[in-house]
């Protein structure tokens, strides 16, 4: 059973999210929160797998709450109203596992929670395109610094890790990567973890951006 905390300041929206999630047989909403402070307290009290976190909330916004929860066993799945929101970049720095738009359909929301609970990242396609554009663009904009990876760090990846990184750049989930490369999901997760460690990245989103900006990933040394 996937245990979820729903943090959203608008009661009607929060109730709708809870209703959708509790309609799934494998998801249990263990707590609700109306602001960031309540969200942090609820997560520390219940230890959920995922917290569905609104961005703009009173007292403490979702990004500040996500930052407090960094390093815990709970993954943060951020909800935003806009396909480009300055707070989204703050969530990226805080290590959020995913970004969703509030107009997401019920089935897609449920699947997103499942994906994040499995250890994958989940990003709304519109957000992915805008994130990559902002990180890759020359202007200052609202985005944080692009993740900078030294060439020698990329060179230190094994051939398989380079393949996995390229797949992350395509937006594939761990399950999809495993199927494409003919390996298990557990092995895929291990590769992803090692990639993040070797490249000193905090999230799968940052890895995707690095992959997008690193052509020729499949050209790694053979046999490693």
C-alpha positions as CSV (number, residue, x, y, z in Angstrom):
1,X,0.0,0.0,0.0
2,X,1.3,3.4,-1.0
3,X,0.9,5.9,1.9
4,X,0.4,9.5,0.8
5,X,0.0,12.9,2.5
6,X,-1.9,15.6,0.5
7,X,-0.9,19.2,1.1
8,X,-3.1,21.8,-0.5
9,X,-4.5,25.0,1.0
10,X,-7.7,25.1,-1.0
11,X,-10.2,22.7,0.8
12,X,-12.2,21.9,-2.3
13,X,-9.1,21.1,-4.4
14,X,-7.6,19.1,-1.5
15,X,-10.8,17.1,-1.1
16,X,-10.9,16.3,-4.8
17,X,-7.3,15.1,-4.7
18,X,-8.0,12.9,-1.7
19,X,-11.1,11.4,-3.3
20,X,-9.2,10.6,-6.5
21,X,-6.3,9.0,-4.7
22,X,-8.4,7.0,-2.3
23,X,-10.3,5.6,-5.2
24,X,-7.1,3.6,-6.1
25,X,-6.9,0.2,-4.4
26,X,-3.2,0.5,-3.7
27,X,-3.1,4.1,-2.3
28,X,-4.0,5.3,1.2
29,X,-4.1,9.0,2.1
30,X,-2.8,9.0,5.7
31,X,-3.0,12.7,6.4
32,X,-4.0,16.1,4.9
33,X,-2.4,19.5,5.3
34,X,-3.5,23.0,4.6
35,X,-0.1,24.7,4.5
36,X,3.6,23.9,4.5
37,X,4.0,23.7,8.2
38,X,1.2,21.2,8.5
39,X,2.6,19.2,5.7
40,X,6.0,18.9,7.3
41,X,4.4,17.9,10.6
42,X,2.2,15.4,8.9
43,X,5.0,13.8,7.1
44,X,7.2,13.5,10.2
45,X,4.2,12.1,12.1
46,X,3.1,9.5,9.6
47,X,6.2,8.7,7.5
48,X,4.4,8.4,4.1
49,X,5.9,7.2,0.9
50,X,4.9,10.3,-1.0
51,X,3.7,13.8,-0.2
52,X,1.6,15.5,-2.9
53,X,2.7,19.2,-2.3
54,X,1.0,22.3,-3.6
55,X,3.5,25.1,-4.3
56,X,1.7,28.2,-3.1
57,X,0.4,27.8,0.5
58,X,0.2,30.1,3.5
59,X,2.7,30.2,6.4
60,X,5.2,28.0,4.6
61,X,5.1,27.4,0.8
62,X,5.6,24.0,-0.7
63,X,9.2,24.6,-1.7
64,X,10.3,25.5,1.8
65,X,8.4,22.4,3.1
66,X,10.1,20.2,0.5
67,X,13.5,21.6,1.5
68,X,12.8,20.6,5.1
69,X,11.9,17.1,4.0
70,X,15.0,16.6,1.9
71,X,16.9,13.6,3.1
72,X,13.8,11.8,4.5
73,X,12.4,8.7,3.1
74,X,9.4,10.6,1.7
75,X,9.4,11.7,-1.9
76,X,7.9,15.1,-2.8
77,X,5.6,15.3,-5.8
78,X,4.9,19.0,-6.5
79,X,1.7,20.4,-7.8
80,X,1.7,23.7,-9.7
81,X,-1.0,25.7,-11.5
82,X,1.4,26.9,-14.2
83,X,3.5,25.2,-16.8
84,X,6.3,27.6,-15.9
85,X,6.4,28.7,-12.3
86,X,9.4,30.3,-10.6
87,X,8.7,28.0,-7.6
88,X,9.2,24.9,-9.8
89,X,12.9,25.8,-10.0
90,X,13.1,26.1,-6.2
91,X,11.5,22.6,-6.0
92,X,14.2,21.3,-8.4
93,X,16.9,22.6,-6.1
94,X,15.1,21.1,-3.1
95,X,15.3,17.7,-4.8
96,X,11.6,17.2,-5.6
97,X,10.9,13.8,-7.3
98,X,8.3,15.2,-9.7
99,X,6.2,18.1,-11.0
100,X,2.6,17.9,-12.0
101,X,0.1,20.5,-13.3
102,X,-3.2,20.8,-11.4
103,X,-5.2,20.1,-14.5
104,X,-3.9,16.5,-14.6
105,X,-6.5,13.8,-15.2
106,X,-7.4,11.5,-12.3
107,X,-5.8,8.3,-13.8
108,X,-2.6,10.2,-14.6
109,X,-2.4,11.6,-11.0
110,X,-2.7,8.1,-9.6
111,X,-0.1,6.7,-11.9
112,X,2.2,9.6,-11.1
113,X,2.0,8.8,-7.4
114,X,2.8,5.1,-8.2
115,X,5.7,6.1,-10.3
116,X,7.3,8.3,-7.7
117,X,6.6,5.7,-5.0
118,X,8.7,3.2,-7.1
119,X,11.6,5.6,-7.0
120,X,11.2,7.1,-10.5
121,X,10.7,10.8,-11.4
122,X,7.5,12.1,-12.9
123,X,7.3,15.4,-14.7
124,X,4.4,16.8,-16.7
125,X,5.5,17.0,-20.4
126,X,4.8,20.7,-20.6
127,X,7.0,21.3,-17.5
128,X,9.8,19.1,-18.9
129,X,10.0,21.1,-22.1
130,X,10.0,24.5,-20.3
131,X,12.5,23.3,-17.7
132,X,14.9,22.1,-20.3
133,X,14.4,25.3,-22.3
134,X,15.1,27.5,-19.3
135,X,18.2,25.5,-18.2
136,X,19.5,25.4,-21.8
137,X,18.7,29.1,-22.6
138,X,21.4,31.8,-22.5
139,X,19.3,34.3,-20.6
140,X,19.4,34.7,-16.8
141,X,15.6,34.0,-16.3
142,X,14.1,32.5,-13.2
143,X,15.9,29.1,-13.4
144,X,18.6,28.2,-11.0
145,X,22.1,27.4,-12.4
146,X,22.2,24.6,-14.9
147,X,23.7,21.5,-13.3
148,X,27.4,21.6,-14.2
149,X,29.1,18.3,-14.7
150,X,32.9,18.1,-15.3
151,X,33.8,16.2,-18.5
152,X,35.9,13.8,-16.4
153,X,32.8,12.9,-14.3
154,X,30.9,12.0,-17.4
155,X,33.9,10.0,-18.7
156,X,33.9,8.1,-15.4
157,X,30.4,6.6,-16.1
158,X,30.4,3.0,-17.3
159,X,29.0,2.3,-20.7
160,X,25.8,1.0,-19.1
161,X,25.5,4.0,-16.9
162,X,25.8,6.2,-20.0
163,X,23.0,4.2,-21.7
164,X,20.8,4.7,-18.6
165,X,21.6,8.4,-18.5
166,X,20.6,8.7,-22.1
167,X,17.3,7.0,-21.4
168,X,16.6,9.3,-18.4
169,X,17.2,12.2,-20.9
170,X,14.4,10.7,-23.0
171,X,12.1,10.8,-20.0
172,X,11.9,7.0,-19.6
173,X,10.9,5.5,-16.3
174,X,13.0,2.9,-14.5
175,X,10.6,0.2,-15.8
176,X,10.9,1.5,-19.4
177,X,14.7,1.7,-19.1
178,X,14.8,-1.9,-17.8
179,X,12.8,-3.2,-20.7
180,X,14.8,-1.3,-23.3
181,X,18.2,-2.4,-21.9
182,X,17.2,-5.9,-20.9
183,X,18.0,-5.5,-17.2
184,X,15.9,-5.6,-14.0
185,X,14.2,-2.6,-12.4
186,X,16.4,-3.2,-9.3
187,X,19.5,-3.0,-11.4
188,X,18.2,0.1,-13.2
189,X,17.6,1.8,-9.8
190,X,21.2,1.0,-8.8
191,X,22.5,2.5,-12.0
192,X,20.4,5.7,-11.5
193,X,21.7,6.1,-7.9
194,X,25.3,5.7,-9.0
195,X,24.8,8.2,-11.9
196,X,23.5,10.8,-9.5
197,X,26.3,10.2,-7.0
198,X,29.1,10.2,-9.7
199,X,27.8,13.4,-11.3
200,X,26.9,15.1,-8.0
201,X,23.3,15.6,-8.9
202,X,20.4,15.9,-6.6
203,X,17.5,14.7,-8.7
204,X,16.5,12.8,-11.8
205,X,15.4,16.0,-13.4
206,X,18.9,17.4,-13.2
207,X,20.2,14.1,-14.7
208,X,17.7,14.5,-17.6
209,X,19.0,18.0,-18.3
210,X,22.6,16.8,-18.2
211,X,21.7,14.1,-20.6
212,X,19.9,16.5,-23.0
213,X,23.1,18.6,-23.0
214,X,25.5,15.7,-23.5
215,X,25.4,14.4,-27.0
216,X,27.1,11.0,-27.7
217,X,26.3,9.4,-24.4
218,X,26.3,6.0,-26.1
219,X,29.9,6.4,-27.0
220,X,31.3,5.3,-23.7
221,X,34.2,2.9,-23.3
222,X,33.1,-0.7,-24.0
223,X,33.0,-3.5,-21.5
224,X,32.5,-1.4,-18.4
